[in-house]
Amino acid sequence: MNDKEARMALMSILEPGTALWAEEIDKYGAIGVYEKFSNRTYDPIKYGALYEKLEKINLEKLEEEIAQAGAELLIPGHESWPSEVDELAAPPIGLLVKGNLSALTFDSLAIVGTRNPTPYGVRIAGDFAAGFADRGWSITSGGAYGIDTAAHKGALVAEGPTIAVIASGIDVEYPLGNSRLFAEILENGAIVSESLPGVPALPHRFLTRNRLIAAMSRSTLVVEAAFRSGSLRTARDAAELMRPVMAIPGPINSPSSDGCHRLIGERCAEIVTSVTDALELISSL
């Protein structure tokens, strides 16, 4: 078994972003961890469900499913592997990518925010995405409704690459209403997932994938977010990686901007009001 096969097997039984398994893989390598599972070195009671999954793995079938999805499995060392994700406390075991692999090599800005934006938020997200795309950057977001969609569309309007990091399997279009958007993204950009085909989009997986959005980007911009929002998790993930975090201010009485104001008030994000401001901030840090 080679490293790629071992990583594919581990991806089929382990939940992404788990610190324990990240530490094990860092210490023993993917092949070493796979062998420890094969030899039932880990607690058979505590990890019995994982052993059952391992026994059902068919690597040839997994490879066929990945190929049928039109995706490629990237592992550390691949020329298109986004090495920035290696800075995470729990790096991905592997990444499934559809579309233009070279999109992963661009300087990237993450734009995130609420799924229920105001027209103001939609316009600002699109304008910033287009402005950065015009300057040769890619735009990374989560493919969700709202600010994510506006950011992807802004990059597409500017004919720049955009990357959607999704929380489901690479073959699962979620949300389904963005199927057309995903198709447009693939024309010049890419869709990325750390889950194998068929994996559903469960709530906890959105928070886990947010760390990838932050890690794959030089900076994160939050455009409208509620006081408690997954977008704030992305911002904090970026801050932990010492990446610049920016936020767009909104009306002081707008619930849609509470999260942005919270980040600014806690000194977790810098206020930006134009693409020029944002670029100057990023280049100064």
C-alpha positions in Angstrom: 0.0 0.0 0.0 1.3 3.4 -0.9 0.7 6.8 0.8 -2.1 7.8 -1.5 -4.0 4.6 -0.9 -3.4 4.7 2.8 -4.8 8.3 2.9 -7.8 7.4 0.8 -8.5 4.5 3.2 -8.2 6.7 6.3 -10.4 9.4 4.7 -13.1 6.8 4.4 -13.2 6.0 8.1 -12.0 9.1 9.9 -13.9 12.4 10.4 -12.0 15.4 9.0 -10.3 17.9 11.3 -9.9 15.5 14.2 -6.8 16.5 16.3 -6.1 13.0 17.5 -5.8 11.4 14.1 -3.9 14.4 12.8 -1.3 13.9 15.5 -1.1 10.2 14.8 -0.6 10.8 11.0 2.0 13.4 11.8 3.9 11.0 14.0 3.5 7.7 12.2 2.6 8.7 8.6 -0.6 7.7 6.8 0.7 4.2 6.1 1.8 3.7 9.7 -1.7 4.7 11.0 -3.4 2.4 8.5 -1.1 -0.5 9.6 -2.0 0.3 13.2 -5.7 0.0 12.3 -5.0 -3.2 10.3 -3.2 -4.7 13.4 -6.0 -3.5 15.7 -3.5 -1.5 17.8 -6.0 1.0 18.8 -8.6 0.3 21.5 -11.0 -2.2 19.9 -13.9 -1.1 22.1 -13.5 2.6 21.7 -12.8 2.4 18.0 -14.8 -0.7 17.1 -16.9 1.3 14.6 -13.8 2.4 12.7 -12.6 -1.2 12.5 -15.9 -2.2 11.0 -15.6 0.5 8.4 -12.1 -0.5 7.6 -13.1 -4.0 6.8 -15.6 -2.8 4.2 -13.2 -0.6 2.3 -12.7 -1.4 -1.4 -10.0 0.9 -2.7 -10.7 0.1 -6.3 -14.3 1.1 -5.9 -13.3 4.3 -4.1 -11.0 5.2 -7.0 -13.8 4.6 -9.4 -16.2 6.8 -7.5 -13.6 9.6 -7.4 -13.1 9.3 -11.1 -16.8 9.2 -11.8 -17.2 12.4 -9.8 -14.6 14.0 -12.1 -12.3 14.7 -9.2 -8.7 14.1 -8.3 -7.4 13.1 -4.9 -4.5 15.4 -3.8 -2.2 14.5 -1.0 0.8 16.4 0.5 3.6 16.5 -2.0 1.3 16.9 -5.0 2.4 19.9 -7.2 -1.1 21.5 -6.7 -1.4 20.7 -3.0 -2.2 24.0 -1.1 0.7 23.8 1.4 -0.9 26.5 3.5 -3.2 24.0 4.9 -0.3 22.2 6.5 -0.2 25.0 9.1 -3.5 23.8 10.6 -3.5 22.0 13.9 -5.4 19.2 12.1 -4.5 19.3 8.4 -6.6 17.5 5.9 -5.6 13.9 5.2 -6.2 14.5 1.5 -8.3 16.8 -0.6 -10.6 16.0 -3.5 -10.6 18.6 -6.2 -12.8 19.1 -9.2 -12.0 21.7 -11.9 -8.9 23.8 -12.5 -6.1 22.6 -10.1 -4.0 25.7 -10.9 -6.7 27.8 -9.2 -5.3 26.5 -5.9 -1.9 28.2 -6.6 -3.3 31.8 -6.8 -3.1 34.3 -4.0 -6.6 34.0 -2.5 -9.0 36.1 -0.5 -11.6 34.3 1.6 -15.0 36.1 1.6 -17.6 34.7 4.1 -20.8 35.9 5.7 -24.4 35.3 6.4 -26.7 33.1 4.3 -29.4 35.8 4.7 -27.7 39.0 3.6 -29.1 42.4 2.9 -28.8 43.9 -0.6 -26.0 46.0 0.8 -24.1 42.8 1.8 -24.6 41.1 -1.5 -23.4 44.2 -3.4 -20.3 44.6 -1.2 -19.3 41.0 -1.3 -19.6 41.0 -5.1 -17.7 44.2 -5.5 -14.8 43.1 -3.3 -14.6 39.7 -5.1 -14.6 41.3 -8.5 -12.0 43.9 -7.4 -9.6 41.2 -6.1 -10.2 39.0 -9.1 -9.4 41.9 -11.4 -6.0 42.1 -9.6 -5.2 38.5 -10.2 -6.5 37.0 -7.0 -8.8 34.0 -6.6 -11.8 34.1 -4.3 -12.4 31.3 -1.8 -15.7 30.7 -0.1 -18.1 28.0 0.9 -20.6 27.7 -2.0 -23.5 28.4 0.3 -26.4 30.8 -0.2 -26.0 34.4 0.6 -22.6 36.1 0.9 -20.8 33.0 -0.3 -22.8 33.0 -3.5 -22.3 36.7 -4.0 -18.6 36.3 -3.6 -18.3 33.5 -6.1 -20.5 35.4 -8.6 -18.4 38.6 -8.2 -15.2 36.6 -9.1 -17.0 35.0 -12.1 -18.2 38.4 -13.4 -14.6 39.6 -13.3 -13.6 36.3 -15.1 -11.4 35.3 -12.3 -11.0 32.0 -10.6 -13.0 31.1 -7.5 -12.8 28.1 -5.2 -15.8 26.6 -3.3 -14.8 24.6 -0.3 -17.7 22.4 0.5 -18.8 20.4 3.6 -20.1 17.4 1.7 -18.7 14.7 -0.6 -17.2 16.1 -3.8 -20.1 14.7 -5.8 -22.8 16.1 -3.5 -24.1 19.5 -4.7 -25.2 21.2 -1.6 -27.1 23.4 -1.6 -28.9 21.9 -4.6 -30.1 25.4 -5.7 -26.5 26.4 -6.4 -26.0 23.6 -9.0 -25.7 26.1 -11.8 -23.2 28.2 -9.8 -21.0 25.1 -9.1 -21.0 24.4 -12.8 -19.9 28.0 -13.5 -17.2 27.8 -10.9 -15.7 24.7 -12.6 -15.2 26.5 -15.8 -12.2 28.4 -14.4 -12.0 27.6 -10.7 -12.3 24.6 -8.5 -14.5 22.8 -5.9 -12.7 21.3 -3.0 -13.7 18.8 -0.3 -11.9 16.7 2.3 -14.7 14.1 2.2 -15.0 11.2 -0.2 -18.0 10.9 -2.6 -21.4 10.3 -1.1 -20.7 12.0 2.3 -23.7 14.1 3.3 -23.4 17.8 4.5 -24.0 17.5 8.2 -23.9 20.6 10.5 -20.6 19.9 12.2 -18.9 19.5 8.9 -19.5 23.1 8.0 -17.5 24.3 11.0 -14.8 21.8 10.2 -14.5 22.9 6.6 -14.3 26.6 7.7 -10.7 26.1 8.8 -9.8 25.1 5.2 -11.4 28.3 3.8 -9.2 30.3 6.2 -6.1 28.2 5.7 -6.2 28.3 1.9 -6.4 32.1 1.8 -3.9 34.9 2.5 -6.7 36.9 4.3 -10.3 36.5 5.3 -13.0 39.2 4.8 -16.3 38.9 6.7 -19.2 40.7 5.0 -22.3 40.6 7.2 -22.5 38.0 9.9 -24.9 37.5 12.8 -23.6 37.8 16.4 -23.3 34.0 16.5 -22.2 32.8 13.1 -20.1 30.2 11.4 -18.4 33.0 9.6 -16.9 34.2 12.9 -15.4 30.7 13.3 -13.7 31.1 9.9 -12.4 34.5 11.0 -11.0 33.1 14.2 -9.4 30.2 12.4 -7.6 32.7 10.1 -6.5 34.7 13.2 -5.0 31.6 14.8 -3.0 31.1 11.6 -1.8 34.7 11.9 -3.6 35.7 8.6 -5.1 39.2 8.3 -8.8 39.3 9.2 -11.0 42.1 7.8 -14.6 43.0 8.3 -17.1 45.3 6.6 -18.9 47.7 8.9 -22.7 48.0 8.6 -25.5 50.0 10.2 -25.2 49.8 14.0 -28.8 48.6 14.3 -28.5 45.9 11.6 -28.5 42.3 13.1 -26.8 41.2 9.9 -23.7 43.2 10.8 -23.6 42.3 14.6 -20.9 39.7 13.9 -18.7 42.1 12.0 -19.0 44.7 14.7 -18.2 42.1 17.3 -15.0 41.1 15.5 -14.0 44.8 15.1 -14.8 45.5 18.8 -12.8 42.6 20.0 -9.8 43.7 17.8 -10.1 40.4 15.9 -10.6 42.2 12.6 -9.7 45.4 10.9 -12.3 47.7 9.3 -12.0 48.0 5.5 -14.2 50.0 3.2 -12.6 49.5 -0.2 -10.6 47.0 -2.2 -7.6 49.4 -2.0 -7.8 49.5 1.8 -7.9 45.7 1.9 -4.9 45.2 -0.4 -2.9 47.8 1.5 -3.7 46.1 4.8 -2.8 42.6 3.5 0.5 43.8 2.0 1.5 45.6 5.2 1.3 42.5 7.3 
